[in-house]
Amino acid sequence: MAAKQTRRGFVKAALAGTAGAVALSREEQVLLARSGGGKGAETEAPRPRLRPGSQSTLPFGRIGKLKISRLIMGGNLIAGFAHSRDLLYLSRLLRHYFTPEKILETLEIAEAYGINAINTNPRATEIIQRYRKEWNSDLLWIVQGYPNEKGDVTGIQKSIDAGASAVYVQGSVGDRLVANGKLDVLAKALELIRKNGLPAGVGGHDLATIQACEKAGLPVDFYVKTLHTSDYFTARRPDQPTRVNDSRNDNFWCVDPQAVIDFMQAVEKPWIAFKVMAAGAIAPRKAFTHAFHGGADFILAGMFDFQVSKDVHFAREVLAKVRRKRPWRAQA
């Protein structure tokens, strides 16, 4: 007669063959401890936390007084936002994967590999504050701002009060405000951010957004602009709109990458490039090469915990031999 499989036995069997508690993920350690698995599991010491920069060190640049790693962690994945194209289940899958504990673990790994900044929606406020407190972390927090067309900037002030390190007008919002001639709202948002002593930025998917800000001479400290190649399988088709926000297919974020590269050559403000992998459609080494060679000062990349080490490796590899026409606008 087969022996009865207990929860404790199942967990021990499932985790057998690992290199011990240190090799386990935080979720596995918690599950093993709760199930009573392993000798002395209830009293085992927790896995030592990783020290920032202990695994690798990335080059840095500066935006204002902030010293920021050239590779910045994107916050869409941990917030459950996914550009899933026609995969309807993907956002829900992300929300199941990125439990609070998994988010904390991912941030810990990122810091260990030299990533010292994250960009998120204000919805991530609670988890960022928790991580900073529990890990005694100085992780820099770049927050997206959402002023409306009537000039309501109360959400931006809330992010500042919550501990933001920098704030910028989110890309779709920036595109919409410029398209509707609301540069005065952008100016109001920038003024508020700068008044509080933080770097103030403007994001955009459309190059016209950056061009309008430069033409108007708005007091922008940094830009957050999309840049990716157009040679991936689900790239924009000729029958689709040329404005990103007019497309319902959610499959492209930079219509003319060469035009972006050419215009940004003369822009003297730091530039954070985002959507460089076209939401996972382009391999990181290729994407990072295109962005850094194209003039970006920083790259924003969404990463799962198991992708961090390789993405940092690729970024360091590219930065070590980068050849670019645009001068670095964010010198360390």
Summary of the structure (lengths in Angstrom):
residues: 332
radius of gyration: 21.5
end to end distance: 68.2
largest distance: 80.7
contacts: 1066
relative contact order: 0.12
helix: 42%
strand: 13%
